[in-house]
Amino acid sequence: MSCPICGKDTNPDTRPFCSKRCADVDLARWLNGQYAVPSDDPEDIEAAIEAVEQAAPNPDKIH
């Protein structure tokens, strides 16, 4: 089996990765949203839209 990040042989201690570094790269990709599991669930879509709307700056709001 090869490491999904760099393609080298895997290390039994860090399987399926070859090293802790590649495992950390993979984790960072998940945390940064580079990996995502698609969903067709309307509730998930509505929640995502609400989250984006809440995170977006409101130009009409006075600071």
N, C-alpha and C positions, 0 to 999 in steps of 0.2 A: 504494500500500500504506500502511496506517496502523499506527502504533505499537501493539503489543498491550497496552501498559500504560496509555497515556493517550489514544490514538486520534488524535493529531496525525499529520501527514505524516512519513514516515521521512526520516532524514538518511543519505546514502550512506556517510558515515564510520562510522556507528553502526548501520547496517541490521541487523536489522529494527526498530530502535528510533529514536526521534526525537532522543535525546540520551544522553550517558553516564549521566546520572542515571537515566533509565528502564532502561537496561541494568543498572545497579547494583541497582535495585529488583527486577528480574527475578532476578538472581543471588542476592540475599538471600532471595527466596522459595524458590528451590531449596535453598539452604543451610539454611534454617530448616525444611524439610520441608513447606512449603505445597503444593509440587508433588510428586507421586509417580507412579511408573509402577506400576500394579497388576500383581500376579503371582498366578497360581493354582498355581505350582510348589510342591509340598509341602515341598521342601527350603528354599525361601525363607521359607515360613511358620514352619517349625521354627527356622530361624536367627533370625528376628525374635522369636519367643517366648523363646528362650534369651537374646538380647540384652536384652530387657526384664527378664527374671528376674535377670540379673546386675546390671543398673543399679538395680533396686529395692532400697531399704534393707531389711535383714533385722532385724526387731524382736527376734528371739531372740539375735542376736549381741551379745556384751558388748563395749563399747568400752573 
